[in-house]
């Protein structure tokens, strides 16, 4: 699983694909339109991919996902043009949608069958940490490879990593569909997923928790702007962004520990994010790094809560609903940042992002308190 996570994000084109688009002659508006195509593809396939993962082999879907993305990366490097870039984003978006919900469902069910479901948050959190480290490693390797072989070398290396990721996917365990149970029908999966979300309040609350935490944390895309707003030297920006990335990875690596402390830890994360962002100093980024580490830890804990409350019959479908909701919240967060940037700087906007986390912590604390009162009665 860790090998799959590393290879999936060891894509040397990641740090420079926007530059490739610009070097090909695309305007900022054209580049933005490519991102829209990417988002629309992922949105459109998020829910269907969850159904596919509950109907067919999850391992095969996880093998197909990186192959689709790799085909897109290779086409960008060897046939650079707007139509090819657009097609590549469609392939990448399709691959992302195939993986979303599928990996979580496969891992949780295999752990549950082995009697080790309690290890889920730790495994998922550490795989996220490995993915982040893969991005850092790819960024470090990209520069010398680009200098030696240009964009074609980056594209070939990225496609090779994706192909190796598919091979790693082949070795993922999958007991489901081994003949010990009947193959579900599409209608049965849809009914099961709807019944779980509609009839189980615990599932709905766990779903909302995942949606909010993952959606708001998408604002990490603006960390470079936050770093630049502190007045740090231009050459120091990548290193300071790396500080936040390392904090994020540490949070993922520590996932699964003290999951019952979700509410108070989220409060600490919210305070660190607000204080660090509003400080206006490079030193404040240590607080931001700690905050994103907390949020990564919290997302793994929230995901584990959701997986523990949903049934196997529509696990990937319900998880994909969470992914779809998180993407929706992310779009709203991006829109809010764009609107707020007319009046406030990056520090104030990132500091304001602490509010949703504090609200979530308050709701969790209130729910836990009500539960204690009901038990005492």
RABEL-V91617 format. One record per backbone hydrogen bond with DSSP energy under -0.5 kcal/mol. NH is the residue of the N-H (numbers start at 1). CO is the residue of the C=O. If there is no record, write none. Layout:
nh=NH co=CO
nh=NH co=CO
This chain:
nh=5 co=1
nh=6 co=2
nh=7 co=3
nh=8 co=4
nh=9 co=5
nh=9 co=6
nh=10 co=6
nh=11 co=9
nh=12 co=10
nh=14 co=11
nh=16 co=13
nh=17 co=13
nh=20 co=16
nh=21 co=17
nh=22 co=18
nh=23 co=19
nh=24 co=20
nh=25 co=22
nh=26 co=21
nh=31 co=27
nh=32 co=28
nh=33 co=29
nh=34 co=30
nh=35 co=31
nh=36 co=32
nh=37 co=33
nh=38 co=34
nh=39 co=35
nh=40 co=36
nh=41 co=37
nh=42 co=38
nh=43 co=39
nh=44 co=40
nh=45 co=41
nh=46 co=42
nh=47 co=43
nh=49 co=45
nh=50 co=46
nh=51 co=47
nh=52 co=48
nh=53 co=49
nh=54 co=50
nh=55 co=51
nh=55 co=52
nh=56 co=52
nh=61 co=57
nh=62 co=58
nh=63 co=59
nh=64 co=60
nh=65 co=61
nh=66 co=62
nh=67 co=63
nh=68 co=64
nh=69 co=65
nh=70 co=66
nh=71 co=67
nh=72 co=68
nh=73 co=69
nh=74 co=70
nh=75 co=71
nh=76 co=72
nh=77 co=73
nh=78 co=74
nh=79 co=75
nh=85 co=81
nh=86 co=82
nh=87 co=83
nh=88 co=84
nh=89 co=85
nh=90 co=86
nh=91 co=87
nh=92 co=88
nh=93 co=89
nh=94 co=90
nh=95 co=91
nh=96 co=92
nh=97 co=93
nh=98 co=94
nh=99 co=95
nh=100 co=96
nh=103 co=99
nh=105 co=101
nh=106 co=102
nh=107 co=103
nh=108 co=104
nh=109 co=105
nh=110 co=106
nh=111 co=107
nh=112 co=108
nh=113 co=109
nh=114 co=110
nh=115 co=112
nh=116 co=111
nh=119 co=116
nh=120 co=117
nh=123 co=119
nh=124 co=120
nh=125 co=121
nh=126 co=122
nh=127 co=123
nh=128 co=124
nh=129 co=125
nh=130 co=126
nh=131 co=127
nh=132 co=128
nh=133 co=129
nh=134 co=130
nh=135 co=131
nh=136 co=132
nh=137 co=133
nh=138 co=134
nh=139 co=135
nh=140 co=136
nh=141 co=137
nh=142 co=138
nh=143 co=139
nh=144 co=140
nh=145 co=141
nh=146 co=142
nh=147 co=143
nh=148 co=144
nh=149 co=145
nh=150 co=146
nh=153 co=149
nh=154 co=150
nh=155 co=151
nh=156 co=152
nh=157 co=153
nh=158 co=154
nh=159 co=155
nh=160 co=156
nh=161 co=157
nh=162 co=158
nh=163 co=159
nh=164 co=160
nh=165 co=161
nh=166 co=162
nh=167 co=163
nh=168 co=164
nh=169 co=165
nh=170 co=166
nh=171 co=167
nh=171 co=168
nh=172 co=169
nh=178 co=175
nh=189 co=185
nh=190 co=186
nh=191 co=187
nh=192 co=188
nh=193 co=189
nh=194 co=190
nh=195 co=191
nh=196 co=192
nh=197 co=193
nh=198 co=194
nh=199 co=195
nh=200 co=196
nh=201 co=199
nh=203 co=200
nh=204 co=200
nh=205 co=201
nh=206 co=202
nh=207 co=203
nh=208 co=204
nh=209 co=205
nh=210 co=206
nh=211 co=207
nh=212 co=208
nh=213 co=209
nh=214 co=210
nh=215 co=211
nh=216 co=212
nh=217 co=213
nh=218 co=215
nh=219 co=216
nh=220 co=217
nh=221 co=218
nh=222 co=219
nh=223 co=220
nh=226 co=222
nh=227 co=223
nh=228 co=224
nh=229 co=225
nh=230 co=226
nh=230 co=227
nh=231 co=228
nh=232 co=227
nh=236 co=233
nh=237 co=233
nh=237 co=234
nh=240 co=236
nh=241 co=237
nh=242 co=238
nh=243 co=239
nh=244 co=240
nh=245 co=241
nh=246 co=242
nh=247 co=243
nh=248 co=244
nh=249 co=245
nh=250 co=246
nh=251 co=247
nh=252 co=248
nh=253 co=249
nh=254 co=250
nh=255 co=252
nh=257 co=254
nh=261 co=258
nh=262 co=259
nh=265 co=261
nh=266 co=262
nh=267 co=263
nh=268 co=264
nh=269 co=265
nh=270 co=266
nh=271 co=267
nh=272 co=268
nh=273 co=269
nh=274 co=270
nh=275 co=271
nh=276 co=272
nh=277 co=273
nh=278 co=274
nh=279 co=275
nh=280 co=277
nh=284 co=281
nh=285 co=282
nh=286 co=283
nh=287 co=284
nh=288 co=284
nh=289 co=285
nh=290 co=286
nh=291 co=287
nh=292 co=288
nh=293 co=289
nh=294 co=290
nh=295 co=291
nh=296 co=292
nh=297 co=293
nh=298 co=294
nh=299 co=295
nh=300 co=296
nh=301 co=297
nh=302 co=298
nh=303 co=299
nh=304 co=300
nh=305 co=301
nh=306 co=302
nh=307 co=303
nh=308 co=304
nh=309 co=305
nh=309 co=306
nh=310 co=306
nh=314 co=311
nh=315 co=312
nh=318 co=314
nh=319 co=315
nh=320 co=316
nh=321 co=317
nh=322 co=318
nh=323 co=319
nh=324 co=320
nh=325 co=321
nh=326 co=322
nh=327 co=323
nh=328 co=324
nh=329 co=325
nh=330 co=326
nh=331 co=327
nh=332 co=328
nh=333 co=329
nh=334 co=330
nh=335 co=331
nh=336 co=332
nh=337 co=333
nh=338 co=334
nh=339 co=335
nh=340 co=336
nh=341 co=337
nh=342 co=339
nh=343 co=340
nh=344 co=340
nh=349 co=345
nh=350 co=346
nh=351 co=347
nh=352 co=348
nh=353 co=349
nh=354 co=351
nh=355 co=352
nh=357 co=353
nh=358 co=354
nh=359 co=355
nh=360 co=356
nh=361 co=357
nh=362 co=358
nh=363 co=359
nh=364 co=360
nh=365 co=361
nh=366 co=362
nh=367 co=363
nh=368 co=364
nh=369 co=365
nh=370 co=366
nh=371 co=367
nh=372 co=368
nh=373 co=369
nh=374 co=370
nh=375 co=371
nh=376 co=372
nh=377 co=373
